[in-house]
């Protein structure tokens, strides 16, 4: 089943932060990991990711540095800052409350 862009939009920031908490990554690597883990349900592209990376970096949530990767190629690696780690905790709690409330309506369960 295809997932709408509206549904995906609310998950972009927590997904980016979660992946970068796991390890520093460059942009294309983030896209590749998201697409692999979601079995291409999200199908992120550069146009989805890079504006968010620039915004998060500008807000001090992530930082970047140029580094040479395993292939010898220079890449811009992104890292989570302390503010980003705090934001991830908030987003995970928010997601939990949101999904519980939506499931209560859609599946008829109690909150």
Chimera marker file (.cmm) of the C-alpha trace (Angstrom):
<marker_set name="trace">
<marker id="1" x="0.000" y="0.000" z="0.000" r="1" g="1" b="0" radius="0.5"/>
<marker id="2" x="1.321" y="3.429" z="-0.909" r="1" g="1" b="0" radius="0.5"/>
<marker id="3" x="1.701" y="5.874" z="1.981" r="1" g="1" b="0" radius="0.5"/>
<marker id="4" x="0.703" y="9.477" z="1.272" r="1" g="1" b="0" radius="0.5"/>
<marker id="5" x="3.189" y="12.335" z="1.523" r="1" g="1" b="0" radius="0.5"/>
<marker id="6" x="1.017" y="13.916" z="4.219" r="1" g="1" b="0" radius="0.5"/>
<marker id="7" x="1.480" y="10.868" z="6.449" r="1" g="1" b="0" radius="0.5"/>
<marker id="8" x="5.215" y="10.706" z="5.764" r="1" g="1" b="0" radius="0.5"/>
<marker id="9" x="5.827" y="14.421" z="6.361" r="1" g="1" b="0" radius="0.5"/>
<marker id="10" x="5.230" y="14.155" z="10.104" r="1" g="1" b="0" radius="0.5"/>
<marker id="11" x="7.798" y="11.389" z="10.477" r="1" g="1" b="0" radius="0.5"/>
<marker id="12" x="10.760" y="12.932" z="8.642" r="1" g="1" b="0" radius="0.5"/>
<marker id="13" x="12.409" y="14.711" z="11.585" r="1" g="1" b="0" radius="0.5"/>
<marker id="14" x="12.212" y="11.865" z="14.120" r="1" g="1" b="0" radius="0.5"/>
<marker id="15" x="13.443" y="9.382" z="11.520" r="1" g="1" b="0" radius="0.5"/>
<marker id="16" x="16.427" y="11.563" z="10.594" r="1" g="1" b="0" radius="0.5"/>
<marker id="17" x="17.308" y="12.083" z="14.248" r="1" g="1" b="0" radius="0.5"/>
<marker id="18" x="16.922" y="8.396" z="15.130" r="1" g="1" b="0" radius="0.5"/>
<marker id="19" x="19.242" y="7.338" z="12.326" r="1" g="1" b="0" radius="0.5"/>
<marker id="20" x="21.837" y="9.964" z="13.217" r="1" g="1" b="0" radius="0.5"/>
<marker id="21" x="21.765" y="8.930" z="16.890" r="1" g="1" b="0" radius="0.5"/>
<marker id="22" x="22.679" y="5.430" z="15.697" r="1" g="1" b="0" radius="0.5"/>
<marker id="23" x="25.689" y="6.766" z="13.783" r="1" g="1" b="0" radius="0.5"/>
<marker id="24" x="26.780" y="9.758" z="11.679" r="1" g="1" b="0" radius="0.5"/>
<marker id="25" x="25.596" y="9.429" z="8.081" r="1" g="1" b="0" radius="0.5"/>
<marker id="26" x="25.807" y="11.330" z="4.815" r="1" g="1" b="0" radius="0.5"/>
<marker id="27" x="22.649" y="12.332" z="2.980" r="1" g="1" b="0" radius="0.5"/>
<marker id="28" x="22.408" y="9.572" z="0.412" r="1" g="1" b="0" radius="0.5"/>
<marker id="29" x="23.124" y="6.999" z="3.121" r="1" g="1" b="0" radius="0.5"/>
<marker id="30" x="20.160" y="8.300" z="5.152" r="1" g="1" b="0" radius="0.5"/>
<marker id="31" x="17.905" y="7.947" z="2.104" r="1" g="1" b="0" radius="0.5"/>
<marker id="32" x="19.183" y="4.440" z="1.429" r="1" g="1" b="0" radius="0.5"/>
<marker id="33" x="18.677" y="3.291" z="5.038" r="1" g="1" b="0" radius="0.5"/>
<marker id="34" x="15.159" y="4.762" z="5.241" r="1" g="1" b="0" radius="0.5"/>
<marker id="35" x="14.146" y="3.121" z="1.982" r="1" g="1" b="0" radius="0.5"/>
<marker id="36" x="15.643" y="-0.224" z="3.059" r="1" g="1" b="0" radius="0.5"/>
<marker id="37" x="14.098" y="-0.225" z="6.536" r="1" g="1" b="0" radius="0.5"/>
<marker id="38" x="10.669" y="0.774" z="5.236" r="1" g="1" b="0" radius="0.5"/>
<marker id="39" x="10.904" y="-1.674" z="2.321" r="1" g="1" b="0" radius="0.5"/>
<marker id="40" x="10.551" y="1.354" z="0.009" r="1" g="1" b="0" radius="0.5"/>
<marker id="41" x="7.202" y="2.306" z="1.551" r="1" g="1" b="0" radius="0.5"/>
<marker id="42" x="8.499" y="5.855" z="2.052" r="1" g="1" b="0" radius="0.5"/>
<marker id="43" x="10.735" y="6.133" z="-1.049" r="1" g="1" b="0" radius="0.5"/>
<marker id="44" x="12.644" y="9.175" z="0.190" r="1" g="1" b="0" radius="0.5"/>
<marker id="45" x="14.473" y="11.211" z="-2.419" r="1" g="1" b="0" radius="0.5"/>
<marker id="46" x="16.990" y="14.051" z="-2.195" r="1" g="1" b="0" radius="0.5"/>
<marker id="47" x="14.173" y="16.602" z="-2.458" r="1" g="1" b="0" radius="0.5"/>
<marker id="48" x="12.620" y="15.177" z="0.695" r="1" g="1" b="0" radius="0.5"/>
<marker id="49" x="15.760" y="14.950" z="2.787" r="1" g="1" b="0" radius="0.5"/>
<marker id="50" x="18.115" y="17.835" z="2.032" r="1" g="1" b="0" radius="0.5"/>
<marker id="51" x="15.771" y="20.728" z="2.876" r="1" g="1" b="0" radius="0.5"/>
<marker id="52" x="15.174" y="19.085" z="6.270" r="1" g="1" b="0" radius="0.5"/>
<marker id="53" x="18.900" y="18.542" z="6.855" r="1" g="1" b="0" radius="0.5"/>
<marker id="54" x="19.606" y="22.213" z="6.112" r="1" g="1" b="0" radius="0.5"/>
<marker id="55" x="16.763" y="23.349" z="8.379" r="1" g="1" b="0" radius="0.5"/>
<marker id="56" x="17.828" y="21.085" z="11.247" r="1" g="1" b="0" radius="0.5"/>
<marker id="57" x="21.440" y="22.179" z="10.894" r="1" g="1" b="0" radius="0.5"/>
<marker id="58" x="20.421" y="25.842" z="10.876" r="1" g="1" b="0" radius="0.5"/>
<marker id="59" x="18.419" y="25.253" z="14.061" r="1" g="1" b="0" radius="0.5"/>
<marker id="60" x="21.381" y="23.579" z="15.802" r="1" g="1" b="0" radius="0.5"/>
<marker id="61" x="19.635" y="20.197" z="15.979" r="1" g="1" b="0" radius="0.5"/>
<marker id="62" x="22.274" y="18.492" z="13.834" r="1" g="1" b="0" radius="0.5"/>
<marker id="63" x="25.737" y="19.481" z="12.643" r="1" g="1" b="0" radius="0.5"/>
<marker id="64" x="27.784" y="18.430" z="9.652" r="1" g="1" b="0" radius="0.5"/>
<marker id="65" x="31.407" y="17.888" z="8.782" r="1" g="1" b="0" radius="0.5"/>
<marker id="66" x="33.229" y="16.819" z="5.677" r="1" g="1" b="0" radius="0.5"/>
<marker id="67" x="35.026" y="13.516" z="5.997" r="1" g="1" b="0" radius="0.5"/>
<marker id="68" x="36.533" y="10.866" z="3.778" r="1" g="1" b="0" radius="0.5"/>
<marker id="69" x="34.424" y="7.710" z="3.743" r="1" g="1" b="0" radius="0.5"/>
<marker id="70" x="35.447" y="4.085" z="3.375" r="1" g="1" b="0" radius="0.5"/>
<marker id="71" x="35.523" y="4.456" z="-0.402" r="1" g="1" b="0" radius="0.5"/>
<marker id="72" x="37.965" y="7.367" z="-0.174" r="1" g="1" b="0" radius="0.5"/>
<marker id="73" x="35.287" y="9.792" z="-1.307" r="1" g="1" b="0" radius="0.5"/>
<marker id="74" x="34.685" y="13.042" z="0.606" r="1" g="1" b="0" radius="0.5"/>
<marker id="75" x="31.178" y="13.220" z="2.003" r="1" g="1" b="0" radius="0.5"/>
<marker id="76" x="29.268" y="15.537" z="4.290" r="1" g="1" b="0" radius="0.5"/>
<marker id="77" x="28.423" y="13.550" z="7.421" r="1" g="1" b="0" radius="0.5"/>
<marker id="78" x="25.634" y="14.665" z="9.731" r="1" g="1" b="0" radius="0.5"/>
<marker id="79" x="25.715" y="14.253" z="13.518" r="1" g="1" b="0" radius="0.5"/>
<marker id="80" x="23.075" y="14.856" z="16.184" r="1" g="1" b="0" radius="0.5"/>
<marker id="81" x="23.740" y="17.600" z="18.731" r="1" g="1" b="0" radius="0.5"/>
<marker id="82" x="22.588" y="17.507" z="22.363" r="1" g="1" b="0" radius="0.5"/>
<marker id="83" x="19.612" y="19.610" z="21.322" r="1" g="1" b="0" radius="0.5"/>
<marker id="84" x="18.874" y="17.013" z="18.642" r="1" g="1" b="0" radius="0.5"/>
<marker id="85" x="18.988" y="14.174" z="21.143" r="1" g="1" b="0" radius="0.5"/>
<marker id="86" x="16.546" y="16.064" z="23.376" r="1" g="1" b="0" radius="0.5"/>
<marker id="87" x="14.297" y="16.750" z="20.386" r="1" g="1" b="0" radius="0.5"/>
<marker id="88" x="14.316" y="13.058" z="19.459" r="1" g="1" b="0" radius="0.5"/>
<marker id="89" x="13.138" y="12.127" z="22.959" r="1" g="1" b="0" radius="0.5"/>
<marker id="90" x="10.306" y="14.662" z="22.635" r="1" g="1" b="0" radius="0.5"/>
<marker id="91" x="9.353" y="13.432" z="19.152" r="1" g="1" b="0" radius="0.5"/>
<marker id="92" x="9.295" y="9.781" z="20.272" r="1" g="1" b="0" radius="0.5"/>
<marker id="93" x="6.992" y="10.664" z="23.192" r="1" g="1" b="0" radius="0.5"/>
<marker id="94" x="4.826" y="12.760" z="20.879" r="1" g="1" b="0" radius="0.5"/>
<marker id="95" x="4.645" y="9.913" z="18.338" r="1" g="1" b="0" radius="0.5"/>
<marker id="96" x="3.651" y="7.446" z="21.040" r="1" g="1" b="0" radius="0.5"/>
<marker id="97" x="0.815" y="9.678" z="22.258" r="1" g="1" b="0" radius="0.5"/>
<marker id="98" x="-0.289" y="10.426" z="18.691" r="1" g="1" b="0" radius="0.5"/>
<marker id="99" x="-0.310" y="6.807" z="17.523" r="1" g="1" b="0" radius="0.5"/>
<marker id="100" x="-2.141" y="5.685" z="20.666" r="1" g="1" b="0" radius="0.5"/>
<marker id="101" x="-4.841" y="8.319" z="20.124" r="1" g="1" b="0" radius="0.5"/>
<marker id="102" x="-5.233" y="7.548" z="16.410" r="1" g="1" b="0" radius="0.5"/>
<marker id="103" x="-5.392" y="3.808" z="17.088" r="1" g="1" b="0" radius="0.5"/>
<marker id="104" x="-8.056" y="4.431" z="19.724" r="1" g="1" b="0" radius="0.5"/>
<marker id="105" x="-10.241" y="6.014" z="17.053" r="1" g="1" b="0" radius="0.5"/>
<marker id="106" x="-9.381" y="3.811" z="14.081" r="1" g="1" b="0" radius="0.5"/>
<marker id="107" x="-9.236" y="0.489" z="15.901" r="1" g="1" b="0" radius="0.5"/>
<marker id="108" x="-11.790" y="1.272" z="18.591" r="1" g="1" b="0" radius="0.5"/>
<marker id="109" x="-9.439" y="0.683" z="21.510" r="1" g="1" b="0" radius="0.5"/>
<marker id="110" x="-9.318" y="2.700" z="24.725" r="1" g="1" b="0" radius="0.5"/>
<marker id="111" x="-6.597" y="5.315" z="25.140" r="1" g="1" b="0" radius="0.5"/>
<link id1="1" id2="2" r="1" g="1" b="0" radius="0.2"/>
<link id1="2" id2="3" r="1" g="1" b="0" radius="0.2"/>
<link id1="3" id2="4" r="1" g="1" b="0" radius="0.2"/>
<link id1="4" id2="5" r="1" g="1" b="0" radius="0.2"/>
<link id1="5" id2="6" r="1" g="1" b="0" radius="0.2"/>
<link id1="6" id2="7" r="1" g="1" b="0" radius="0.2"/>
<link id1="7" id2="8" r="1" g="1" b="0" radius="0.2"/>
<link id1="8" id2="9" r="1" g="1" b="0" radius="0.2"/>
<link id1="9" id2="10" r="1" g="1" b="0" radius="0.2"/>
<link id1="10" id2="11" r="1" g="1" b="0" radius="0.2"/>
<link id1="11" id2="12" r="1" g="1" b="0" radius="0.2"/>
<link id1="12" id2="13" r="1" g="1" b="0" radius="0.2"/>
<link id1="13" id2="14" r="1" g="1" b="0" radius="0.2"/>
<link id1="14" id2="15" r="1" g="1" b="0" radius="0.2"/>
<link id1="15" id2="16" r="1" g="1" b="0" radius="0.2"/>
<link id1="16" id2="17" r="1" g="1" b="0" radius="0.2"/>
<link id1="17" id2="18" r="1" g="1" b="0" radius="0.2"/>
<link id1="18" id2="19" r="1" g="1" b="0" radius="0.2"/>
<link id1="19" id2="20" r="1" g="1" b="0" radius="0.2"/>
<link id1="20" id2="21" r="1" g="1" b="0" radius="0.2"/>
<link id1="21" id2="22" r="1" g="1" b="0" radius="0.2"/>
<link id1="22" id2="23" r="1" g="1" b="0" radius="0.2"/>
<link id1="23" id2="24" r="1" g="1" b="0" radius="0.2"/>
<link id1="24" id2="25" r="1" g="1" b="0" radius="0.2"/>
<link id1="25" id2="26" r="1" g="1" b="0" radius="0.2"/>
<link id1="26" id2="27" r="1" g="1" b="0" radius="0.2"/>
<link id1="27" id2="28" r="1" g="1" b="0" radius="0.2"/>
<link id1="28" id2="29" r="1" g="1" b="0" radius="0.2"/>
<link id1="29" id2="30" r="1" g="1" b="0" radius="0.2"/>
<link id1="30" id2="31" r="1" g="1" b="0" radius="0.2"/>
<link id1="31" id2="32" r="1" g="1" b="0" radius="0.2"/>
<link id1="32" id2="33" r="1" g="1" b="0" radius="0.2"/>
<link id1="33" id2="34" r="1" g="1" b="0" radius="0.2"/>
<link id1="34" id2="35" r="1" g="1" b="0" radius="0.2"/>
<link id1="35" id2="36" r="1" g="1" b="0" radius="0.2"/>
<link id1="36" id2="37" r="1" g="1" b="0" radius="0.2"/>
<link id1="37" id2="38" r="1" g="1" b="0" radius="0.2"/>
<link id1="38" id2="39" r="1" g="1" b="0" radius="0.2"/>
<link id1="39" id2="40" r="1" g="1" b="0" radius="0.2"/>
<link id1="40" id2="41" r="1" g="1" b="0" radius="0.2"/>
<link id1="41" id2="42" r="1" g="1" b="0" radius="0.2"/>
<link id1="42" id2="43" r="1" g="1" b="0" radius="0.2"/>
<link id1="43" id2="44" r="1" g="1" b="0" radius="0.2"/>
<link id1="44" id2="45" r="1" g="1" b="0" radius="0.2"/>
<link id1="45" id2="46" r="1" g="1" b="0" radius="0.2"/>
<link id1="46" id2="47" r="1" g="1" b="0" radius="0.2"/>
<link id1="47" id2="48" r="1" g="1" b="0" radius="0.2"/>
<link id1="48" id2="49" r="1" g="1" b="0" radius="0.2"/>
<link id1="49" id2="50" r="1" g="1" b="0" radius="0.2"/>
<link id1="50" id2="51" r="1" g="1" b="0" radius="0.2"/>
<link id1="51" id2="52" r="1" g="1" b="0" radius="0.2"/>
<link id1="52" id2="53" r="1" g="1" b="0" radius="0.2"/>
<link id1="53" id2="54" r="1" g="1" b="0" radius="0.2"/>
<link id1="54" id2="55" r="1" g="1" b="0" radius="0.2"/>
<link id1="55" id2="56" r="1" g="1" b="0" radius="0.2"/>
<link id1="56" id2="57" r="1" g="1" b="0" radius="0.2"/>
<link id1="57" id2="58" r="1" g="1" b="0" radius="0.2"/>
<link id1="58" id2="59" r="1" g="1" b="0" radius="0.2"/>
<link id1="59" id2="60" r="1" g="1" b="0" radius="0.2"/>
<link id1="60" id2="61" r="1" g="1" b="0" radius="0.2"/>
<link id1="61" id2="62" r="1" g="1" b="0" radius="0.2"/>
<link id1="62" id2="63" r="1" g="1" b="0" radius="0.2"/>
<link id1="63" id2="64" r="1" g="1" b="0" radius="0.2"/>
<link id1="64" id2="65" r="1" g="1" b="0" radius="0.2"/>
<link id1="65" id2="66" r="1" g="1" b="0" radius="0.2"/>
<link id1="66" id2="67" r="1" g="1" b="0" radius="0.2"/>
<link id1="67" id2="68" r="1" g="1" b="0" radius="0.2"/>
<link id1="68" id2="69" r="1" g="1" b="0" radius="0.2"/>
<link id1="69" id2="70" r="1" g="1" b="0" radius="0.2"/>
<link id1="70" id2="71" r="1" g="1" b="0" radius="0.2"/>
<link id1="71" id2="72" r="1" g="1" b="0" radius="0.2"/>
<link id1="72" id2="73" r="1" g="1" b="0" radius="0.2"/>
<link id1="73" id2="74" r="1" g="1" b="0" radius="0.2"/>
<link id1="74" id2="75" r="1" g="1" b="0" radius="0.2"/>
<link id1="75" id2="76" r="1" g="1" b="0" radius="0.2"/>
<link id1="76" id2="77" r="1" g="1" b="0" radius="0.2"/>
<link id1="77" id2="78" r="1" g="1" b="0" radius="0.2"/>
<link id1="78" id2="79" r="1" g="1" b="0" radius="0.2"/>
<link id1="79" id2="80" r="1" g="1" b="0" radius="0.2"/>
<link id1="80" id2="81" r="1" g="1" b="0" radius="0.2"/>
<link id1="81" id2="82" r="1" g="1" b="0" radius="0.2"/>
<link id1="82" id2="83" r="1" g="1" b="0" radius="0.2"/>
<link id1="83" id2="84" r="1" g="1" b="0" radius="0.2"/>
<link id1="84" id2="85" r="1" g="1" b="0" radius="0.2"/>
<link id1="85" id2="86" r="1" g="1" b="0" radius="0.2"/>
<link id1="86" id2="87" r="1" g="1" b="0" radius="0.2"/>
<link id1="87" id2="88" r="1" g="1" b="0" radius="0.2"/>
<link id1="88" id2="89" r="1" g="1" b="0" radius="0.2"/>
<link id1="89" id2="90" r="1" g="1" b="0" radius="0.2"/>
<link id1="90" id2="91" r="1" g="1" b="0" radius="0.2"/>
<link id1="91" id2="92" r="1" g="1" b="0" radius="0.2"/>
<link id1="92" id2="93" r="1" g="1" b="0" radius="0.2"/>
<link id1="93" id2="94" r="1" g="1" b="0" radius="0.2"/>
<link id1="94" id2="95" r="1" g="1" b="0" radius="0.2"/>
<link id1="95" id2="96" r="1" g="1" b="0" radius="0.2"/>
<link id1="96" id2="97" r="1" g="1" b="0" radius="0.2"/>
<link id1="97" id2="98" r="1" g="1" b="0" radius="0.2"/>
<link id1="98" id2="99" r="1" g="1" b="0" radius="0.2"/>
<link id1="99" id2="100" r="1" g="1" b="0" radius="0.2"/>
<link id1="100" id2="101" r="1" g="1" b="0" radius="0.2"/>
<link id1="101" id2="102" r="1" g="1" b="0" radius="0.2"/>
<link id1="102" id2="103" r="1" g="1" b="0" radius="0.2"/>
<link id1="103" id2="104" r="1" g="1" b="0" radius="0.2"/>
<link id1="104" id2="105" r="1" g="1" b="0" radius="0.2"/>
<link id1="105" id2="106" r="1" g="1" b="0" radius="0.2"/>
<link id1="106" id2="107" r="1" g="1" b="0" radius="0.2"/>
<link id1="107" id2="108" r="1" g="1" b="0" radius="0.2"/>
<link id1="108" id2="109" r="1" g="1" b="0" radius="0.2"/>
<link id1="109" id2="110" r="1" g="1" b="0" radius="0.2"/>
<link id1="110" id2="111" r="1" g="1" b="0" radius="0.2"/>
</marker_set>
